[in-house]
Amino acid sequence: MTGAGRRMGRVIALTLARAGANIVVHYNESKEGAQASVREIESLGGQAIAARADVSRPKQVAAMFRGVEKRFGRLDLLVNNAGVFFPAKWDKLSEDDWDKILGINLKGAFFCAQAAARIMQRQGHGRIVIISSLGGLQAWPDYIHYCASKAGVISLTRSLAKALAPHIQVNSVAPGTILFPGERRDARMEKKIRGIPLRKAGCPEDIAETVLFLATRSDFITGQVLVVDGGKSIP
């Protein structure tokens, strides 16, 4: 899975490992985090390797997936989690900002899915889960580039689901407000929580368990976006 060296990616990777999966821990810059994820997975009795690639560079992506197939001989699940998130006012948004967000969040998601699907088609089955965001469904003025990338991810999910059916299922998980261990509930966070119908933030495990469901128990679901947000997106 991509971006598995830290935060959400690590929790998803560990959840899948506990369910019996062997994990390829992808990273680009978080080498130490990826190695820590591998050690933790191995401590659970699972198999894991770390693999580096810049997902915005298709040649690096292709090389990484060739290595995965050579190492394990198969690929049953891809979790596209790698992403970047930072604000930029519309009148200050630079080409570099735009290219970085779209390159990792959308371009990277596609080329990873393309490489994974080629392996899955040869074996006759597979599942792809792409982490999107409420930003792909809502308008966030200070995150125009991010929202555009995640809206693209949602469209990509639906298009790939049709293109890769019937043997490969493609779905997306869109997290809402997630509070990680150690993060401070400041006034801004409290305001966000008050706007959530369930009156609480989610935790990384909420997303990880949803990914696990799509990976193992959803034989009749494809092309869908599962929103995990405590009701925040309800109109």
MARBA-631103 format. One record per residue (C-alpha): residue number from 0; residue in three letters; z, x, y. Coordinates in pm, 1 decimal, padded with zeros to 6 digits. Last residue first. Layout:
N
<atom><nr>NUM</nr><rest>ALA</rest><z>Z</z><x>X</x><y>Y</y></atom>
...
// end
This chain:
235
<atom><nr>234</nr><rest>PRO</rest><z>00342.3</z><x>-02661.3</x><y>01843.4</y></atom>
<atom><nr>233</nr><rest>ILE</rest><z>00521.3</z><x>-02508.0</x><y>01542.4</y></atom>
<atom><nr>232</nr><rest>SER</rest><z>00471.1</z><x>-02132.4</x><y>01569.4</y></atom>
<atom><nr>231</nr><rest>LYS</rest><z>00843.1</z><x>-02050.5</x><y>01583.3</y></atom>
<atom><nr>230</nr><rest>GLY</rest><z>00918.9</z><x>-02242.0</x><y>01263.1</y></atom>
<atom><nr>229</nr><rest>GLY</rest><z>01137.5</z><x>-01976.2</x><y>01105.7</y></atom>
<atom><nr>228</nr><rest>ASP</rest><z>00849.4</z><x>-01729.0</x><y>01135.2</y></atom>
<atom><nr>227</nr><rest>VAL</rest><z>00691.0</z><x>-01661.6</x><y>00797.7</y></atom>
<atom><nr>226</nr><rest>VAL</rest><z>00334.0</z><x>-01783.0</x><y>00844.7</y></atom>
<atom><nr>225</nr><rest>LEU</rest><z>00133.2</z><x>-01772.3</x><y>00522.6</y></atom>
<atom><nr>224</nr><rest>VAL</rest><z>-00230.6</z><x>-01723.3</x><y>00617.7</y></atom>
<atom><nr>223</nr><rest>GLN</rest><z>-00467.9</z><x>-01845.9</x><y>00349.4</y></atom>
<atom><nr>222</nr><rest>GLY</rest><z>-00801.8</z><x>-01726.2</x><y>00212.5</y></atom>
<atom><nr>221</nr><rest>THR</rest><z>-00683.4</z><x>-01757.1</x><y>-00146.0</y></atom>
<atom><nr>220</nr><rest>ILE</rest><z>-00418.6</z><x>-01954.6</x><y>-00332.8</y></atom>
<atom><nr>219</nr><rest>PHE</rest><z>-00460.0</z><x>-02090.6</x><y>-00686.1</y></atom>
<atom><nr>218</nr><rest>ASP</rest><z>-00310.6</z><x>-01808.4</x><y>-00895.5</y></atom>
<atom><nr>217</nr><rest>SER</rest><z>-00019.1</z><x>-01755.1</x><y>-00658.8</y></atom>
<atom><nr>216</nr><rest>ARG</rest><z>00267.1</z><x>-01605.0</x><y>-00860.5</y></atom>
<atom><nr>215</nr><rest>THR</rest><z>00235.6</z><x>-01226.5</x><y>-00867.7</y></atom>
<atom><nr>214</nr><rest>ALA</rest><z>00092.1</z><x>-01068.7</x><y>-00554.4</y></atom>
<atom><nr>213</nr><rest>LEU</rest><z>00117.8</z><x>-01373.3</x><y>-00329.2</y></atom>
<atom><nr>212</nr><rest>PHE</rest><z>00481.1</z><x>-01420.1</x><y>-00429.7</y></atom>
<atom><nr>211</nr><rest>LEU</rest><z>00554.0</z><x>-01049.3</x><y>-00385.8</y></atom>
<atom><nr>210</nr><rest>VAL</rest><z>00403.6</z><x>-01060.1</x><y>-00036.0</y></atom>
<atom><nr>209</nr><rest>THR</rest><z>00631.5</z><x>-01353.7</x><y>00047.0</y></atom>
<atom><nr>208</nr><rest>GLU</rest><z>00929.6</z><x>-01162.0</x><y>-00090.8</y></atom>
<atom><nr>207</nr><rest>ALA</rest><z>00842.9</z><x>-00863.8</x><y>00128.7</y></atom>
<atom><nr>206</nr><rest>ILE</rest><z>00814.8</z><x>-01078.9</x><y>00440.7</y></atom>
<atom><nr>205</nr><rest>ASP</rest><z>01157.7</z><x>-01235.2</x><y>00399.7</y></atom>
<atom><nr>204</nr><rest>GLU</rest><z>01291.6</z><x>-00894.9</x><y>00289.5</y></atom>
<atom><nr>203</nr><rest>PRO</rest><z>01203.9</z><x>-00753.1</x><y>00630.9</y></atom>
<atom><nr>202</nr><rest>CYS</rest><z>01455.2</z><x>-00989.5</x><y>00794.0</y></atom>
<atom><nr>201</nr><rest>GLY</rest><z>01386.9</z><x>-01305.0</x><y>00991.5</y></atom>
<atom><nr>200</nr><rest>ALA</rest><z>01545.3</z><x>-01393.5</x><y>01321.3</y></atom>
<atom><nr>199</nr><rest>LYS</rest><z>01768.2</z><x>-01695.5</x><y>01354.0</y></atom>
<atom><nr>198</nr><rest>ARG</rest><z>01784.4</z><x>-02031.9</x><y>01524.8</y></atom>
<atom><nr>197</nr><rest>LEU</rest><z>01589.2</z><x>-02217.1</x><y>01251.7</y></atom>
<atom><nr>196</nr><rest>PRO</rest><z>01375.1</z><x>-02378.1</x><y>01524.6</y></atom>
<atom><nr>195</nr><rest>ILE</rest><z>01303.7</z><x>-02038.4</x><y>01686.8</y></atom>
<atom><nr>194</nr><rest>GLY</rest><z>01315.9</z><x>-02038.8</x><y>02067.9</y></atom>
<atom><nr>193</nr><rest>ARG</rest><z>01685.1</z><x>-01945.8</x><y>02075.6</y></atom>
<atom><nr>192</nr><rest>ILE</rest><z>01596.2</z><x>-01642.9</x><y>01864.5</y></atom>
<atom><nr>191</nr><rest>LYS</rest><z>01352.7</z><x>-01515.6</x><y>02126.8</y></atom>
<atom><nr>190</nr><rest>LYS</rest><z>01615.0</z><x>-01545.6</x><y>02398.5</y></atom>
<atom><nr>189</nr><rest>GLU</rest><z>01864.3</z><x>-01357.5</x><y>02182.4</y></atom>
<atom><nr>188</nr><rest>MET</rest><z>01607.9</z><x>-01080.1</x><y>02135.1</y></atom>
<atom><nr>187</nr><rest>ARG</rest><z>01560.0</z><x>-01042.1</x><y>02510.4</y></atom>
<atom><nr>186</nr><rest>ALA</rest><z>01935.6</z><x>-01044.5</x><y>02568.9</y></atom>
<atom><nr>185</nr><rest>ASP</rest><z>01991.7</z><x>-00766.3</x><y>02315.8</y></atom>
<atom><nr>184</nr><rest>ARG</rest><z>02036.4</z><x>-00806.6</x><y>01941.1</y></atom>
<atom><nr>183</nr><rest>ARG</rest><z>02041.5</z><x>-00437.1</x><y>01856.8</y></atom>
<atom><nr>182</nr><rest>GLU</rest><z>01839.7</z><x>-00302.2</x><y>01566.6</y></atom>
<atom><nr>181</nr><rest>GLY</rest><z>02045.7</z><x>-00131.7</x><y>01296.8</y></atom>
<atom><nr>180</nr><rest>PRO</rest><z>01886.4</z><x>-00320.5</x><y>01009.7</y></atom>
<atom><nr>179</nr><rest>PHE</rest><z>01550.3</z><x>-00464.8</x><y>01114.6</y></atom>
<atom><nr>178</nr><rest>LEU</rest><z>01514.9</z><x>-00796.4</x><y>01296.7</y></atom>
<atom><nr>177</nr><rest>ILE</rest><z>01188.0</z><x>-00979.8</x><y>01240.9</y></atom>
<atom><nr>176</nr><rest>THR</rest><z>01045.8</z><x>-01232.9</x><y>01486.2</y></atom>
<atom><nr>175</nr><rest>GLY</rest><z>00745.1</z><x>-01393.7</x><y>01317.8</y></atom>
<atom><nr>174</nr><rest>PRO</rest><z>00554.4</z><x>-01241.0</x><y>01032.2</y></atom>
<atom><nr>173</nr><rest>ALA</rest><z>00198.5</z><x>-01346.7</x><y>00943.5</y></atom>
<atom><nr>172</nr><rest>VAL</rest><z>00122.0</z><x>-01293.5</x><y>00574.8</y></atom>
<atom><nr>171</nr><rest>SER</rest><z>-00242.5</z><x>-01283.8</x><y>00472.3</y></atom>
<atom><nr>170</nr><rest>ASN</rest><z>-00440.9</z><x>-01375.0</x><y>00163.0</y></atom>
<atom><nr>169</nr><rest>VAL</rest><z>-00725.9</z><x>-01237.7</x><y>-00046.2</y></atom>
<atom><nr>168</nr><rest>GLN</rest><z>-00775.7</z><x>-01326.8</x><y>-00412.3</y></atom>
<atom><nr>167</nr><rest>ILE</rest><z>-01022.1</z><x>-01124.8</x><y>-00618.3</y></atom>
<atom><nr>166</nr><rest>HIS</rest><z>-01205.8</z><x>-01262.5</x><y>-00923.9</y></atom>
<atom><nr>165</nr><rest>PRO</rest><z>-01361.2</z><x>-01578.5</x><y>-00782.7</y></atom>
<atom><nr>164</nr><rest>ALA</rest><z>-01407.7</z><x>-01485.3</x><y>-00506.1</y></atom>
<atom><nr>163</nr><rest>LEU</rest><z>-01472.4</z><x>-01161.0</x><y>-00316.6</y></atom>
<atom><nr>162</nr><rest>ALA</rest><z>-01693.7</z><x>-01291.7</x><y>-00034.0</y></atom>
<atom><nr>161</nr><rest>LYS</rest><z>-01498.8</z><x>-01614.0</x><y>00008.5</y></atom>
<atom><nr>160</nr><rest>ALA</rest><z>-01159.1</z><x>-01445.9</x><y>00032.7</y></atom>
<atom><nr>159</nr><rest>LEU</rest><z>-01314.8</z><x>-01166.2</x><y>00237.6</y></atom>
<atom><nr>158</nr><rest>SER</rest><z>-01418.4</z><x>-01414.3</x><y>00506.3</y></atom>
<atom><nr>157</nr><rest>ARG</rest><z>-01076.7</z><x>-01578.7</x><y>00519.8</y></atom>
<atom><nr>156</nr><rest>THR</rest><z>-00885.2</z><x>-01252.5</x><y>00538.2</y></atom>
<atom><nr>155</nr><rest>LEU</rest><z>-01126.3</z><x>-01105.5</x><y>00792.9</y></atom>
<atom><nr>154</nr><rest>SER</rest><z>-01073.4</z><x>-01407.9</x><y>01016.9</y></atom>
<atom><nr>153</nr><rest>ILE</rest><z>-00698.2</z><x>-01347.3</x><y>01001.3</y></atom>
<atom><nr>152</nr><rest>VAL</rest><z>-00745.2</z><x>-00975.2</x><y>01061.6</y></atom>
<atom><nr>151</nr><rest>GLY</rest><z>-00967.3</z><x>-01048.2</x><y>01362.0</y></atom>
<atom><nr>150</nr><rest>ALA</rest><z>-00694.0</z><x>-01263.7</x><y>01511.6</y></atom>
<atom><nr>149</nr><rest>LYS</rest><z>-00468.7</z><x>-00963.9</x><y>01445.8</y></atom>
<atom><nr>148</nr><rest>SER</rest><z>-00692.9</z><x>-00724.2</x><y>01637.4</y></atom>
<atom><nr>147</nr><rest>ALA</rest><z>-00745.4</z><x>-00965.0</x><y>01928.3</y></atom>
<atom><nr>146</nr><rest>CYS</rest><z>-00371.3</z><x>-01024.2</x><y>01954.5</y></atom>
<atom><nr>145</nr><rest>TYR</rest><z>-00309.5</z><x>-00648.6</x><y>01965.8</y></atom>
<atom><nr>144</nr><rest>HIS</rest><z>-00568.4</z><x>-00591.8</x><y>02237.5</y></atom>
<atom><nr>143</nr><rest>ILE</rest><z>-00434.4</z><x>-00879.9</x><y>02446.8</y></atom>
<atom><nr>142</nr><rest>TYR</rest><z>-00072.8</z><x>-00766.1</x><y>02412.6</y></atom>
<atom><nr>141</nr><rest>ASP</rest><z>00072.8</z><x>-00828.3</x><y>02759.2</y></atom>
<atom><nr>140</nr><rest>PRO</rest><z>-00080.6</z><x>-01175.8</x><y>02775.7</y></atom>
<atom><nr>139</nr><rest>TRP</rest><z>00045.7</z><x>-01287.3</x><y>02431.3</y></atom>
<atom><nr>138</nr><rest>ALA</rest><z>-00173.5</z><x>-01576.7</x><y>02317.2</y></atom>
<atom><nr>137</nr><rest>GLN</rest><z>-00088.5</z><x>-01716.9</x><y>01973.8</y></atom>
<atom><nr>136</nr><rest>LEU</rest><z>-00242.6</z><x>-01718.1</x><y>01627.3</y></atom>
<atom><nr>135</nr><rest>GLY</rest><z>-00327.5</z><x>-01349.7</x><y>01581.9</y></atom>
<atom><nr>134</nr><rest>GLY</rest><z>-00011.9</z><x>-01254.0</x><y>01769.0</y></atom>
<atom><nr>133</nr><rest>LEU</rest><z>00181.2</z><x>-01450.4</x><y>01509.1</y></atom>
<atom><nr>132</nr><rest>SER</rest><z>00097.8</z><x>-01150.7</x><y>01296.3</y></atom>
<atom><nr>131</nr><rest>SER</rest><z>-00127.2</z><x>-01013.7</x><y>01020.8</y></atom>
<atom><nr>130</nr><rest>ILE</rest><z>-00017.5</z><x>-00832.1</x><y>00706.3</y></atom>
<atom><nr>129</nr><rest>ILE</rest><z>-00308.6</z><x>-00830.3</x><y>00462.6</y></atom>
<atom><nr>128</nr><rest>VAL</rest><z>-00259.5</z><x>-00912.2</x><y>00095.9</y></atom>
<atom><nr>127</nr><rest>ILE</rest><z>-00535.1</z><x>-00820.9</x><y>-00149.4</y></atom>
<atom><nr>126</nr><rest>ARG</rest><z>-00536.4</z><x>-00924.9</x><y>-00513.0</y></atom>
<atom><nr>125</nr><rest>GLY</rest><z>-00726.9</z><x>-00801.2</x><y>-00813.7</y></atom>
<atom><nr>124</nr><rest>HIS</rest><z>-00958.2</z><x>-00893.1</x><y>-01099.2</y></atom>
<atom><nr>123</nr><rest>GLY</rest><z>-01266.0</z><x>-00795.1</x><y>-01298.0</y></atom>
<atom><nr>122</nr><rest>GLN</rest><z>-01196.9</z><x>-00424.2</x><y>-01358.7</y></atom>
<atom><nr>121</nr><rest>ARG</rest><z>-01510.7</z><x>-00311.2</x><y>-01177.4</y></atom>
<atom><nr>120</nr><rest>GLN</rest><z>-01456.1</z><x>-00572.4</x><y>-00908.3</y></atom>
<atom><nr>119</nr><rest>MET</rest><z>-01104.5</z><x>-00441.9</x><y>-00846.2</y></atom>
<atom><nr>118</nr><rest>ILE</rest><z>-01228.0</z><x>-00087.7</x><y>-00785.2</y></atom>
<atom><nr>117</nr><rest>ARG</rest><z>-01489.3</z><x>-00200.8</x><y>-00534.1</y></atom>
<atom><nr>116</nr><rest>ALA</rest><z>-01234.7</z><x>-00437.9</x><y>-00381.6</y></atom>
<atom><nr>115</nr><rest>ALA</rest><z>-00997.4</z><x>-00152.2</x><y>-00301.9</y></atom>
<atom><nr>114</nr><rest>ALA</rest><z>-01259.3</z><x>00041.3</x><y>-00106.6</y></atom>
<atom><nr>113</nr><rest>GLN</rest><z>-01366.7</z><x>-00266.4</x><y>00090.0</y></atom>
<atom><nr>112</nr><rest>ALA</rest><z>-01007.4</z><x>-00374.8</x><y>00151.5</y></atom>
<atom><nr>111</nr><rest>CYS</rest><z>-00921.0</z><x>-00030.4</x><y>00288.0</y></atom>
<atom><nr>110</nr><rest>PHE</rest><z>-01235.1</z><x>-00040.7</x><y>00501.9</y></atom>
<atom><nr>109</nr><rest>PHE</rest><z>-01147.8</z><x>-00383.0</x><y>00639.3</y></atom>
<atom><nr>108</nr><rest>ALA</rest><z>-00782.4</z><x>-00319.3</x><y>00718.0</y></atom>
<atom><nr>107</nr><rest>GLY</rest><z>-00867.8</z><x>00008.4</x><y>00888.5</y></atom>
<atom><nr>106</nr><rest>LYS</rest><z>-01122.0</z><x>-00157.1</x><y>01114.3</y></atom>
<atom><nr>105</nr><rest>LEU</rest><z>-00873.3</z><x>-00429.6</x><y>01203.2</y></atom>
<atom><nr>104</nr><rest>ASN</rest><z>-00527.5</z><x>-00284.8</x><y>01270.9</y></atom>
<atom><nr>103</nr><rest>ILE</rest><z>-00609.2</z><x>00086.0</x><y>01278.0</y></atom>
<atom><nr>102</nr><rest>GLY</rest><z>-00932.2</z><x>00100.4</x><y>01476.1</y></atom>
<atom><nr>101</nr><rest>LEU</rest><z>-00866.9</z><x>-00217.4</x><y>01672.3</y></atom>
<atom><nr>100</nr><rest>ILE</rest><z>-00537.5</z><x>-00085.6</x><y>01810.4</y></atom>
<atom><nr>99</nr><rest>LYS</rest><z>-00659.2</z><x>00268.6</x><y>01871.2</y></atom>
<atom><nr>98</nr><rest>ASP</rest><z>-00995.1</z><x>00161.1</x><y>02013.1</y></atom>
<atom><nr>97</nr><rest>TRP</rest><z>-00838.5</z><x>-00075.9</x><y>02265.1</y></atom>
<atom><nr>96</nr><rest>ASP</rest><z>-00580.6</z><x>00175.4</x><y>02384.1</y></atom>
<atom><nr>95</nr><rest>ASP</rest><z>-00849.2</z><x>00445.6</x><y>02410.7</y></atom>
<atom><nr>94</nr><rest>GLU</rest><z>-01074.8</z><x>00209.5</x><y>02605.1</y></atom>
<atom><nr>93</nr><rest>SER</rest><z>-00792.3</z><x>00151.5</x><y>02848.8</y></atom>
<atom><nr>92</nr><rest>LEU</rest><z>-00584.6</z><x>-00159.0</x><y>02921.3</y></atom>
<atom><nr>91</nr><rest>LYS</rest><z>-00445.7</z><x>-00124.5</x><y>03272.9</y></atom>
<atom><nr>90</nr><rest>ASP</rest><z>-00588.4</z><x>-00448.7</x><y>03414.2</y></atom>
<atom><nr>89</nr><rest>TRP</rest><z>-00491.6</z><x>-00645.3</x><y>03103.3</y></atom>
<atom><nr>88</nr><rest>LYS</rest><z>-00139.5</z><x>-00504.3</x><y>03102.1</y></atom>
<atom><nr>87</nr><rest>ALA</rest><z>-00070.6</z><x>-00296.3</x><y>02792.0</y></atom>
<atom><nr>86</nr><rest>PRO</rest><z>00193.9</z><x>-00348.4</x><y>02524.4</y></atom>
<atom><nr>85</nr><rest>PHE</rest><z>00229.6</z><x>-00157.0</x><y>02196.1</y></atom>
<atom><nr>84</nr><rest>PHE</rest><z>00178.5</z><x>-00238.3</x><y>01829.5</y></atom>
<atom><nr>83</nr><rest>VAL</rest><z>00021.8</z><x>-00025.0</x><y>01558.0</y></atom>
<atom><nr>82</nr><rest>GLY</rest><z>-00069.1</z><x>-00115.7</x><y>01203.3</y></atom>
<atom><nr>81</nr><rest>ALA</rest><z>-00061.7</z><x>-00015.9</x><y>00838.8</y></atom>
<atom><nr>80</nr><rest>ASN</rest><z>00031.9</z><x>-00313.0</x><y>00617.2</y></atom>
<atom><nr>79</nr><rest>ASN</rest><z>-00276.1</z><x>-00374.7</x><y>00404.6</y></atom>
<atom><nr>78</nr><rest>VAL</rest><z>-00118.6</z><x>-00451.5</x><y>00066.8</y></atom>
<atom><nr>77</nr><rest>LEU</rest><z>-00368.3</z><x>-00377.1</x><y>-00208.3</y></atom>
<atom><nr>76</nr><rest>LEU</rest><z>-00298.2</z><x>-00501.7</x><y>-00558.2</y></atom>
<atom><nr>75</nr><rest>ASP</rest><z>-00430.5</z><x>-00451.1</x><y>-00910.4</y></atom>
<atom><nr>74</nr><rest>LEU</rest><z>-00577.9</z><x>-00103.2</x><y>-00881.9</y></atom>
<atom><nr>73</nr><rest>ARG</rest><z>-00683.3</z><x>00083.5</x><y>-01196.2</y></atom>
<atom><nr>72</nr><rest>GLY</rest><z>-00712.8</z><x>00426.3</x><y>-01357.7</y></atom>
<atom><nr>71</nr><rest>PHE</rest><z>-00378.8</z><x>00537.1</x><y>-01214.5</y></atom>
<atom><nr>70</nr><rest>ARG</rest><z>-00448.9</z><x>00886.9</x><y>-01081.0</y></atom>
<atom><nr>69</nr><rest>LYS</rest><z>-00829.3</z><x>00878.2</x><y>-01070.4</y></atom>
<atom><nr>68</nr><rest>GLU</rest><z>-00830.9</z><x>00530.1</x><y>-00920.1</y></atom>
<atom><nr>67</nr><rest>VAL</rest><z>-00580.8</z><x>00632.0</x><y>-00653.0</y></atom>
<atom><nr>66</nr><rest>GLY</rest><z>-00769.6</z><x>00952.4</x><y>-00573.8</y></atom>
<atom><nr>65</nr><rest>ARG</rest><z>-01092.7</z><x>00760.8</x><y>-00524.9</y></atom>
<atom><nr>64</nr><rest>PHE</rest><z>-00893.3</z><x>00527.5</x><y>-00302.0</y></atom>
<atom><nr>63</nr><rest>MET</rest><z>-00779.5</z><x>00814.8</x><y>-00080.7</y></atom>
<atom><nr>62</nr><rest>ALA</rest><z>-01130.0</z><x>00959.4</x><y>-00054.6</y></atom>
<atom><nr>61</nr><rest>ALA</rest><z>-01272.5</z><x>00625.6</x><y>00056.0</y></atom>
<atom><nr>60</nr><rest>VAL</rest><z>-01003.3</z><x>00587.7</x><y>00322.4</y></atom>
<atom><nr>59</nr><rest>GLN</rest><z>-01064.5</z><x>00939.6</x><y>00454.4</y></atom>
<atom><nr>58</nr><rest>LYS</rest><z>-01435.6</z><x>00867.6</x><y>00478.6</y></atom>
<atom><nr>57</nr><rest>PRO</rest><z>-01367.2</z><x>00532.9</x><y>00648.2</y></atom>
<atom><nr>56</nr><rest>ARG</rest><z>-01168.7</z><x>00684.5</x><y>00938.1</y></atom>
<atom><nr>55</nr><rest>SER</rest><z>-00949.1</z><x>00419.5</x><y>01104.7</y></atom>
<atom><nr>54</nr><rest>VAL</rest><z>-00724.6</z><x>00431.8</x><y>00797.6</y></atom>
<atom><nr>53</nr><rest>ASP</rest><z>-00617.2</z><x>00786.7</x><y>00880.1</y></atom>
<atom><nr>52</nr><rest>ALA</rest><z>-00525.6</z><x>00902.4</x><y>00531.7</y></atom>
<atom><nr>51</nr><rest>ARG</rest><z>-00230.3</z><x>01050.0</x><y>00344.5</y></atom>
<atom><nr>50</nr><rest>ALA</rest><z>-00123.8</z><x>00960.9</x><y>-00008.0</y></atom>
<atom><nr>49</nr><rest>ALA</rest><z>00230.7</z><x>00957.0</x><y>-00146.3</y></atom>
<atom><nr>48</nr><rest>ILE</rest><z>00284.4</z><x>00894.4</x><y>-00517.1</y></atom>
<atom><nr>47</nr><rest>ALA</rest><z>00500.3</z><x>00643.1</x><y>-00698.2</y></atom>
<atom><nr>46</nr><rest>GLN</rest><z>00618.9</z><x>00557.2</x><y>-01047.8</y></atom>
<atom><nr>45</nr><rest>GLY</rest><z>00916.7</z><x>00329.7</x><y>-01098.5</y></atom>
<atom><nr>44</nr><rest>GLY</rest><z>01263.6</z><x>00390.2</x><y>-01242.1</y></atom>
<atom><nr>43</nr><rest>LEU</rest><z>01452.7</z><x>00268.4</x><y>-00936.2</y></atom>
<atom><nr>42</nr><rest>SER</rest><z>01521.0</z><x>00630.0</x><y>-00836.2</y></atom>
<atom><nr>41</nr><rest>GLU</rest><z>01143.9</z><x>00681.5</x><y>-00849.9</y></atom>
<atom><nr>40</nr><rest>ILE</rest><z>01098.5</z><x>00412.5</x><y>-00586.1</y></atom>
<atom><nr>39</nr><rest>GLU</rest><z>01361.1</z><x>00580.7</x><y>-00367.7</y></atom>
<atom><nr>38</nr><rest>ARG</rest><z>01196.9</z><x>00920.2</x><y>-00404.2</y></atom>
<atom><nr>37</nr><rest>VAL</rest><z>00853.7</z><x>00779.7</x><y>-00317.4</y></atom>
<atom><nr>36</nr><rest>SER</rest><z>00992.3</z><x>00601.7</x><y>-00010.6</y></atom>
<atom><nr>35</nr><rest>ALA</rest><z>01156.7</z><x>00925.9</x><y>00105.4</y></atom>
<atom><nr>34</nr><rest>GLN</rest><z>00825.1</z><x>01107.0</x><y>00063.7</y></atom>
<atom><nr>33</nr><rest>ALA</rest><z>00656.4</z><x>00841.2</x><y>00273.4</y></atom>
<atom><nr>32</nr><rest>GLY</rest><z>00921.7</z><x>00869.7</x><y>00544.0</y></atom>
<atom><nr>31</nr><rest>GLU</rest><z>00883.6</z><x>01247.0</x><y>00555.4</y></atom>
<atom><nr>30</nr><rest>LYS</rest><z>00506.3</z><x>01214.5</x><y>00581.8</y></atom>
<atom><nr>29</nr><rest>SER</rest><z>00512.0</z><x>00949.7</x><y>00857.2</y></atom>
<atom><nr>28</nr><rest>GLU</rest><z>00191.0</z><x>01055.1</x><y>01036.8</y></atom>
<atom><nr>27</nr><rest>ASN</rest><z>-00078.7</z><x>00897.1</x><y>00821.5</y></atom>
<atom><nr>26</nr><rest>TYR</rest><z>00096.9</z><x>00725.1</x><y>00534.8</y></atom>
<atom><nr>25</nr><rest>HIS</rest><z>00012.2</z><x>00556.0</x><y>00207.4</y></atom>
<atom><nr>24</nr><rest>VAL</rest><z>00274.0</z><x>00508.0</x><y>-00062.2</y></atom>
<atom><nr>23</nr><rest>VAL</rest><z>00080.8</z><x>00442.4</x><y>-00383.0</y></atom>
<atom><nr>22</nr><rest>ILE</rest><z>00316.2</z><x>00227.8</x><y>-00587.1</y></atom>
<atom><nr>21</nr><rest>ASN</rest><z>00360.7</z><x>00151.3</x><y>-00956.5</y></atom>
<atom><nr>20</nr><rest>ALA</rest><z>00468.4</z><x>-00211.2</x><y>-00983.7</y></atom>
<atom><nr>19</nr><rest>GLY</rest><z>00761.3</z><x>-00334.8</x><y>-01191.1</y></atom>
<atom><nr>18</nr><rest>ALA</rest><z>00917.5</z><x>-00606.6</x><y>-00976.0</y></atom>
<atom><nr>17</nr><rest>ARG</rest><z>01159.7</z><x>-00349.8</x><y>-00832.9</y></atom>
<atom><nr>16</nr><rest>ALA</rest><z>00854.1</z><x>-00149.2</x><y>-00726.5</y></atom>
<atom><nr>15</nr><rest>LEU</rest><z>00711.0</z><x>-00450.1</x><y>-00542.8</y></atom>
<atom><nr>14</nr><rest>THR</rest><z>01033.9</z><x>-00492.0</x><y>-00346.3</y></atom>
<atom><nr>13</nr><rest>LEU</rest><z>01047.7</z><x>-00119.1</x><y>-00276.4</y></atom>
<atom><nr>12</nr><rest>ALA</rest><z>00693.0</z><x>-00119.2</x><y>-00137.7</y></atom>
<atom><nr>11</nr><rest>ILE</rest><z>00760.2</z><x>-00425.7</x><y>00077.1</y></atom>
<atom><nr>10</nr><rest>VAL</rest><z>01075.0</z><x>-00267.2</x><y>00221.6</y></atom>
<atom><nr>9</nr><rest>ARG</rest><z>00890.4</z><x>00058.6</x><y>00291.2</y></atom>
<atom><nr>8</nr><rest>GLY</rest><z>00604.0</z><x>-00116.9</x><y>00464.3</y></atom>
<atom><nr>7</nr><rest>MET</rest><z>00831.6</z><x>-00319.6</x><y>00686.7</y></atom>
<atom><nr>6</nr><rest>ARG</rest><z>01011.3</z><x>-00015.4</x><y>00829.1</y></atom>
<atom><nr>5</nr><rest>ARG</rest><z>00877.3</z><x>00319.2</x><y>00710.6</y></atom>
<atom><nr>4</nr><rest>GLY</rest><z>00658.8</z><x>00516.1</x><y>00473.0</y></atom>
<atom><nr>3</nr><rest>ALA</rest><z>00458.7</z><x>00227.8</x><y>00332.1</y></atom>
<atom><nr>2</nr><rest>GLY</rest><z>00189.9</z><x>00215.2</x><y>00599.2</y></atom>
<atom><nr>1</nr><rest>THR</rest><z>-00077.7</z><x>00120.2</x><y>00349.0</y></atom>
<atom><nr>0</nr><rest>MET</rest><z>00000.0</z><x>00000.0</x><y>00000.0</y></atom>
// end
